[in-house]
């Protein structure tokens, strides 16, 4: 359930749900301890077990955070690479003669605008619509580029213009793939279930220390919220900046 629905919630609701779930698991662990105590049974668990599972949980959280951060960095680097490719294409197109330059310049400006729109699209529907427009613009731009380089198709300038245009198109596809690459849901689900088990053991061992355990759960919730935030490129507080593309578009003029 966690792996399929938590991303439909806002980050605040997801964080609250995680904290409440951990607190309930702790209370259940404390109830289990008191139940065995009333019946005169030996307590289940010990300090060594609790310390070990807490260490394993820290390792699992660290591993998951590393995965989400690497995906965030990949998205950010692709934005920079695409902005550079679009800027280079623009500069090389300026070396073409008229009327090719006059035809291609407005197309490149519109293409850069659309790539910014794609980067800030929050919903999957808006993203898909923007990418569909991007694909249509790529086809139109390629046809215009083919006509524009026809007089110089055997010159080195033709190869330069074609190569950087291909790179621009390839990076658009790479950004689409990177945006859809998230931390595997099964990893998040396992981490959540493991955290619930740890909360149960904490309640069984330290159920009376509610302030201390609540602080532990709060820190764990904040770490999980950070992972979820990094894993979503346009939701939450941490977003992939589109400033390199905005700057590339500004360099093209109005």
MITIPA-199426 format. One line per field, with one value per residue (C-alpha): z, x, y; residue number from 1. Coordinates in nm, 4 decimals, always signed. Layout:
<palums>
zz <- Z,...;
xx <- X,...;
yy <- Y,...;
nr <- NUM,...;
</palums>
This chain:
<palums>
zz <- +0.0000,+0.0897,-0.2396,-0.4532,-0.2704,-0.0773,-0.3890,-0.4471,-0.1137,-0.0400,+0.1267,+0.4532,+0.4680,+0.3826,+0.6581,+0.9090,+0.8112,+0.8590,+1.2014,+1.3214,+1.1939,+1.3779,+1.6972,+1.6784,+1.6218,+1.9320,+2.1394,+2.0192,+2.1198,+2.4641,+2.5025,+2.4085,+2.6724,+2.9432,+2.8468,+2.8927,+3.2138,+3.3641,+3.2828,+3.4440,+3.1179,+3.0239,+2.8131,+2.4431,+2.2975,+2.4448,+2.4035,+2.1624,+1.9275,+1.9418,+1.8726,+1.5800,+1.4097,+1.4578,+1.2885,+1.0004,+0.9669,+0.9516,+0.6783,+0.4814,+0.5093,+0.4026,+0.1017,-0.0057,+0.0391,-0.1790,-0.4531,-0.4483,-0.4384,-0.7345,-0.9388,-0.8432,-0.9469,-1.2790,-1.3555,-1.2662,-1.4853,-1.7797,-1.7553,-1.7753,-2.0665,-2.2600,-2.2011,-2.3338,-2.6371,-2.7214,-2.6758,-2.8998,-3.1655,-3.1570,-3.2060,-3.4940,-3.6664,-3.6659,-3.9027,-4.1672,-4.4466,-4.4946,-4.5296,-4.3250,-4.0208,-4.0239,-4.0412,-3.7715,-3.5093,-3.4096,-3.3999,-3.1632,-2.9360,-2.9216,-2.8587,-2.5671,-2.4214,-2.4435,-2.2696,-1.9769,-1.9648,-1.9608,-1.6723,-1.4484,-1.5359,-1.2075,-1.3220,-1.5433,-1.7780,-1.8272,-1.8701,-2.1358,-2.3209,-2.3183,-2.4409,-2.7221,-2.8298,-2.8014,-3.0335,-3.2896,-3.2719,-3.3189,-3.6403,-3.7729,-3.6668,-3.8317,-4.1607,-4.1521,-4.0573,-4.3521,-4.5890,-4.4285,-4.4656,-4.8163,-4.9824,-4.7458,-4.6815,-4.7811,-4.5567,-4.1979,-4.0788,-4.1899,-3.9753,-3.6766,-3.6995,-3.7436,-3.4557,-3.2010,-3.3150,-3.2672,-2.9237,-2.8335,-2.9332,-2.7566,-2.4323,-2.4412,-2.4489,-2.1734,-1.9518,-2.0058,-1.9020,-1.6045,-1.4832,-1.4769,-1.2912,-0.9230,-0.6253,-0.6706,-0.4863,-0.3371,-0.1726,-0.0139,+0.0950,+0.2566,+0.4364,+0.5697,+0.6898,+0.8476,+1.0260,+1.1661,+1.3010,+1.4571,+1.6147,+1.7626,+1.9132,+2.0461,+2.2172,+2.3607,+2.5010,+2.5646,+2.5681,+2.8735,+2.7170,+2.4835,+2.4426,+2.3418,+2.1072,+1.9557,+1.8776,+1.7120,+1.5006,+1.4113,+1.2816,+1.0888,+0.9390,+0.8321,+0.6650,+0.4815,+0.3765,+0.2341,+0.0333,-0.1051,-0.1854,-0.3735,-0.5646,-0.7085,-0.9451,-0.9485,-0.6249,-0.2752,-0.1719,-0.3581,-0.7312,-1.0213,-1.1257,-1.4840,-1.4641,-1.7154,-1.9781,-1.8849,-1.9268,-2.2616,-2.3820,-2.2612,-2.4570,-2.7750,-2.7307,-2.7316;
xx <- +0.0000,+0.2792,+0.4593,+0.1526,-0.0292,+0.2206,+0.3255,-0.0352,-0.0348,+0.1273,+0.4653,+0.3241,+0.0496,+0.2943,+0.5297,+0.2461,+0.1303,+0.4795,+0.5213,+0.1797,+0.2439,+0.5755,+0.4158,+0.1382,+0.3907,+0.5783,+0.2601,+0.1828,+0.5327,+0.4898,+0.1499,+0.3103,+0.5789,+0.3250,+0.1097,+0.3971,+0.4984,+0.1506,+0.1573,+0.4992,+0.6727,+1.0275,+1.0578,+1.1209,+1.4240,+1.7346,+1.9583,+2.1875,+1.8996,+1.7633,+2.1039,+2.1594,+1.8268,+1.8689,+2.2071,+2.0607,+1.7790,+2.0335,+2.2187,+1.8971,+1.7981,+2.1474,+2.1369,+1.7937,+1.8967,+2.2019,+1.9802,+1.7426,+2.0266,+2.2041,+1.8845,+1.8366,+2.1949,+2.1439,+1.8344,+2.0156,+2.3154,+2.0905,+1.9253,+2.2696,+2.3702,+2.0511,+2.0854,+2.4430,+2.3356,+2.0517,+2.2832,+2.5477,+2.2878,+2.1710,+2.5230,+2.5975,+2.2705,+2.3785,+2.6573,+2.4065,+2.3025,+1.9594,+1.6832,+1.7773,+1.8770,+1.5546,+1.3491,+1.5369,+1.5776,+1.2080,+1.1865,+1.4807,+1.3378,+1.0021,+1.1782,+1.3747,+1.0543,+0.8869,+1.1767,+1.1406,+0.7689,+0.8506,+1.0910,+0.8377,+0.5386,+0.4151,+0.1658,+0.2324,-0.0399,+0.1232,+0.4614,+0.3293,+0.1579,+0.4746,+0.6872,+0.4387,+0.4751,+0.8530,+0.8499,+0.6382,+0.8715,+1.1729,+1.0262,+0.9528,+1.2918,+1.4706,+1.2929,+1.3819,+1.7397,+1.7634,+1.6518,+1.8829,+2.2009,+2.1230,+2.3547,+2.6411,+2.5725,+2.9271,+3.1005,+3.2253,+2.9677,+2.6874,+2.8250,+2.8604,+2.5029,+2.3632,+2.5653,+2.4612,+2.0978,+2.1054,+2.2564,+1.9782,+1.7119,+1.8890,+1.9117,+1.5384,+1.4798,+1.7368,+1.5603,+1.2314,+1.3864,+1.5618,+1.2463,+1.0715,+1.3573,+1.2648,+1.3834,+1.2231,+0.8928,+0.9843,+1.2894,+1.0725,+0.8168,+1.0829,+1.2304,+0.8869,+0.8050,+1.1482,+1.0980,+0.7661,+0.9363,+1.2071,+0.9399,+0.7750,+1.1058,+1.1718,+0.8324,+0.9056,+1.2404,+1.1906,+0.8133,+0.8154,+1.0603,+0.8042,+0.9751,+1.3053,+1.1465,+0.9196,+1.2299,+1.3852,+1.0731,+1.0651,+1.4223,+1.3451,+1.0354,+1.2384,+1.4963,+1.2222,+1.0539,+1.3847,+1.4190,+1.0663,+1.1248,+1.4482,+1.2806,+1.0165,+1.1775,+0.8892,+0.6992,+0.7835,+1.0436,+1.3468,+1.3067,+1.5456,+1.6308,+1.5503,+1.7705,+2.0309,+1.7571,+1.6088,+1.9499,+2.0040,+1.6687,+1.7435,+2.0680,+1.8658,+1.6939,+1.3239;
yy <- +0.0000,+0.2408,+0.1904,+0.2643,+0.5433,+0.7549,+0.9466,+1.0518,+1.2359,+1.5648,+1.5410,+1.6731,+1.4131,+1.1365,+1.2523,+1.2706,+0.9239,+0.7830,+0.9440,+0.8270,+0.4742,+0.4562,+0.5888,+0.3307,+0.0529,+0.1713,+0.1676,-0.1814,-0.2891,-0.1368,-0.3043,-0.6367,-0.5833,-0.4977,-0.7949,-1.0375,-0.8629,-0.9061,-1.2760,-1.3150,-1.4049,-1.3160,-0.9987,-1.0463,-0.8723,-0.7151,-0.4119,-0.5908,-0.6768,-0.3230,-0.1692,-0.4047,-0.3379,+0.0379,+0.0166,-0.1815,+0.0729,+0.3559,+0.1665,+0.1128,+0.4799,+0.5865,+0.3534,+0.4795,+0.8430,+0.7827,+0.6404,+0.9374,+1.1907,+1.0300,+1.0510,+1.4153,+1.4957,+1.3154,+1.5238,+1.8454,+1.7601,+1.6760,+2.0186,+2.1795,+1.9580,+2.0318,+2.4053,+2.3920,+2.1893,+2.4300,+2.7278,+2.5713,+2.4905,+2.8504,+2.9846,+2.7503,+2.8328,+3.1981,+3.0941,+2.9864,+3.2173,+3.3645,+3.2596,+2.9511,+3.1545,+3.3558,+3.0358,+2.8456,+3.1178,+3.1433,+2.7638,+2.7365,+3.0044,+2.8276,+2.4972,+2.6412,+2.7858,+2.4463,+2.2738,+2.5133,+2.4349,+2.0640,+2.1117,+2.2857,+2.0649,+1.9171,+1.6558,+1.3557,+1.4774,+1.8189,+1.6544,+1.4151,+1.6994,+1.9088,+1.6199,+1.5551,+1.9183,+1.8810,+1.5799,+1.7663,+2.0660,+1.8403,+1.7013,+2.0503,+2.1814,+1.8897,+1.9475,+2.3164,+2.2297,+1.9908,+2.2635,+2.5172,+2.3142,+2.1916,+2.4505,+2.3589,+1.9894,+1.8875,+2.1429,+2.1010,+2.3576,+2.1256,+1.8432,+2.0760,+2.1981,+1.8466,+1.6986,+1.9586,+1.9365,+1.5589,+1.6071,+1.8496,+1.5972,+1.3093,+1.5047,+1.5714,+1.1954,+1.1444,+1.3974,+1.2178,+0.8872,+1.0441,+1.2122,+0.8767,+0.7058,+0.6914,+0.4949,+0.1507,+0.1373,-0.1985,-0.0431,+0.2257,-0.0319,-0.2507,+0.0489,+0.1457,-0.2068,-0.2379,+0.0947,-0.0312,-0.3423,-0.1268,+0.0968,-0.2128,-0.3245,+0.0270,+0.0205,-0.3212,-0.2057,+0.1666,+0.2116,+0.4371,+0.6835,+0.8345,+1.1717,+1.0154,+0.7630,+1.0291,+1.2350,+0.9302,+0.8804,+1.2490,+1.2320,+0.9154,+1.0807,+1.3853,+1.1599,+0.9710,+1.2963,+1.4182,+1.0975,+1.1347,+1.5017,+1.4338,+1.1537,+1.3884,+1.6444,+1.8945,+1.8269,+1.9335,+2.1865,+2.0494,+2.1027,+2.0674,+2.4217,+2.5178,+2.8266,+2.6993,+2.6604,+2.9980,+3.1585,+2.9845,+3.1119,+3.4650,+3.4639,+3.4165,+3.7499,+3.8345;
nr <- 1,2,3,4,5,6,7,8,9,10,11,12,13,14,15,16,17,18,19,20,21,22,23,24,25,26,27,28,29,30,31,32,33,34,35,36,37,38,39,40,41,42,43,44,45,46,47,48,49,50,51,52,53,54,55,56,57,58,59,60,61,62,63,64,65,66,67,68,69,70,71,72,73,74,75,76,77,78,79,80,81,82,83,84,85,86,87,88,89,90,91,92,93,94,95,96,97,98,99,100,101,102,103,104,105,106,107,108,109,110,111,112,113,114,115,116,117,118,119,120,121,122,123,124,125,126,127,128,129,130,131,132,133,134,135,136,137,138,139,140,141,142,143,144,145,146,147,148,149,150,151,152,153,154,155,156,157,158,159,160,161,162,163,164,165,166,167,168,169,170,171,172,173,174,175,176,177,178,179,180,181,182,183,184,185,186,187,188,189,190,191,192,193,194,195,196,197,198,199,200,201,202,203,204,205,206,207,208,209,210,211,212,213,214,215,216,217,218,219,220,221,222,223,224,225,226,227,228,229,230,231,232,233,234,235,236,237,238,239,240,241,242,243,244,245,246,247,248,249,250,251,252,253,254;
</palums>
